[in-house]
Amino acid sequence: MSGMQVCLELTEQELHILLFYPETSQGKLVNLNQVRFDSRPIPGGWLEQGQVRGQTLTELLNDFRVVHKIPVNTPTRLAIPLVNGFIREYQLPWIALRHREAAIQYLTKEETPIPQNNQVIGYTVSEENKKSNVMMVSLGGTRRSTLESILQALRGAGFQPTTVEFSVTALGNALTLKPQERYLYLSETRGGIQIILYRGILPELTRFFPVLPGSDPEEWITEITRIFGLMDSEEHICRIFTWGRSSAHIAQRLLKVEFPGLDQTTEISPIKQLAEKWPWRESLPQQVLPCLPCLGLALESGSQGKNQNVNLLSEYLEQGRKEQRKRIALGIVLGFLLSGFGIWFQEKQQLEVLGDEVDGLKTRTVSLQTQEQNETQLVNAWKEVKGAKLGISAPLISLQGLLSEGLSFEQLEYKEETLTLQGTAERADQIEQFLRELQSQTWGNVSLREYRQEKPALINFTVTAIRLKS
């Protein structure tokens, strides 16, 4: 029997843990009756104004480890929320291995909403066919500063992380979702309904709807239909997973309305029924169901959808190794330079001259680096000016004219012809109207990237668009 295995899920307000002893040499979970699981709230959450509360997280993790008698440096798989992160799948033309890395880097630059100097980006190729000229790539990333703080808290509490992935993909593994198939997941959570639209194990769309006591369920159906209608997609949804009585009612009602992608062939699968197919040997402990992402990490669903996973930890470590190799190479070059110069200078006076030249070389190097940076900035500035012959100030200023009562902008970013706009609205129809008006201006490929209803009259949303060239 192998040693203890630990699976952790870090949500925005809670921490879930699942422990087991694998019964195979490959370290796979076989008997779910031997798992231990626990959940703890995180008072005030672990993020404060975008910064990780490292000490709070370390103390909570350390308490978990002590209570469950977990040895120090036990291998740990971690699932994190999509806060400050993203993951999605792209269909690309087939690219040879020698050019693939550069192509992915270009895709990252175009699609990533995270600043390049603060990102950890990874990708996996889930499917490729040279003859058909098709390649499916899963691209995921998060903020480097956030991931580093989480890893520091994890190691400070005595855990040894081995994988880090997003909770939504771990949940997809637990549900054994098949690549390229579309699924709808409805779950009752504290204060609302969590909705995830999957393609394989990757989320196409995630939403949270607050549910107040005495709310009319028909209002939920109307709101859900409105949001999914904005996606402009009618691809078939083969299955709806439900967790909780309200979610089962919603699923039944959605099949009766004209909801995009749903028809009479769509199956409804309660999570409790799905759990009966997992490797239990005795009765099913219902308490494990809230720890589904942890269970997904432990089960590692095999070939179905596994290639869509992106291990952020391996990408983070690989970046560190690349930086270390650069430092070693620079040290070797400097060593050769110093030893080569030393051959010509043997006396004390000559060594002092060498020191002066080395100092001068350092100064010139810094000067050249500064000059190169300035030239690069000038070139980039020229490209931006050249690519915006009609000027970008007018289109951006005109966005203010789209504001209405109850609709406001929180953050606007314009980079390489791409507009990313974050805002708030009181009602969903205000967002619909804004998208139509934005499309009528000099913007194309208008897309609603994020929609999160925090309160009955507060909706956070993110919109992206491409500036059309005249």
Steps between C-alpha positions, in 0.01 A plus 500: 500500500635844403523792740227749580369714213349845558256685273413861587248740349527870573172680436440870551353445848580139597774240507423134420734208561487131404752241627549142384751216484520362145494122461705483179861577412376770260351690795138482377196517722322163507276484807304815582396359836853571624504872418489771764364842422446828678392857426585825677376855439757774436382799704508803275631295207864454396513789251493862614508770230661254261773396747526157664465504879802273532521481879130418537523232232818349649349477846183334373696248289734423788201440729358259240829312485531469878137395557518226236855394599641558153880455486710799393570521126218261408432514120199724444277567201338843506192638322457879492208719386493696176561823691761699305530211255357351181492174306345427161550290188601621154487331161815584301657388175750217555840642598833314489672442834790732421261792442233406754647680801530830312145467367361434847688801634337716232158357587570572866586862424178546304259317732635538854332765718796486746800737469793314342740585781268339755370183337547125516368349177480132409349301219427142400423357157188288545467405132705542183463377142759603246301370203188692600711803599333519842641537849301548823690693767393559860650829622487597866668752723490698821679789664855405598485710818182324616632151425832572673321618815279189506800269455690684772208454742468133404870426555509712814228277646700183427338383175696409184298599189526269199224636274296820487194522275168679497208367703268504199720254308540280807120496532479404131729205571278386787199511268694301232415751227598404145700733272298711253169410668304784662353476850309726737573486875249644749584502871344657807758694699476741788257771396454404137536272197841426342482441124783367282480427128767244408663385178688193613645586841559863402245770590353709220303713743462527880226691677363545852140606562408615850171354619305691763240340728162508333643558150293381205681208326363621166713812538808276522400325177453833321837631619686181411344492153593866445866446589548187291323672213780757493746222409336462158562123501250220449738203517342201666536456877498124561456494879399717796658420837300612802584534868210599725122517471484847346755412232298190404189718461692749283629218278148367443369848414786574261407196293152644454604844375687599184842486660798497255653152471239312704244255361326178599819297445678692778531284812470622860745332741485570874848494653387245759419250225833562332683443829364147519728407207815607683718230664303454823510170681241579763251782550540842338603774747298801384740741672763442231286659226586864587866399448446403136803693362721327760354168393568590137866557588513162672314298237693642202230389262732323256516585133156667484580869501824460695708652218306824537650562844759775543738451793585857600766382746710328233483812282600718797796275581605487134511880491725492805730245338527713185596805705755295694655368178529857370681606818737202480576571133565866579732400785696266272540771236616753758738241643659442160529874442667559835740206460587608144583850612698363796752333268617839379534659838729346763628791698309701757488816288367304201233338721386845611471601134293185439271596788448843346416345163257254658326789675485685172361190329225474762413866454488464122289184533247682714504790256449268202215322680337834576547613143353173368198534729446860385525394135255217559254738665536744208441221247194377686367853531553552125317174423206610712485840333545346155225243563254765617506749215159636584585525870364290780408782738167575330368137506602459863349835603179407316460203734398743773194581293379142543467540876151507642343515842595181681785418256858602583858416400749387764809430286589549133807349330595544135793294365588414141159588353323300775268667749439339840235678705381412850187656640189464712130507417177481690316284243599251231310688227732799553793276406314376191432858389864596561623206286272599212610865512866401521456277194350793309813710555853430369532174695471140386511152657312637801491226764368476856789328680375515858164545671467472877193610693619598847167642624147531361587843357876461448648315202874497430587442135800497266476574126767466231495645149736551204537846346399493133737666258338741258 
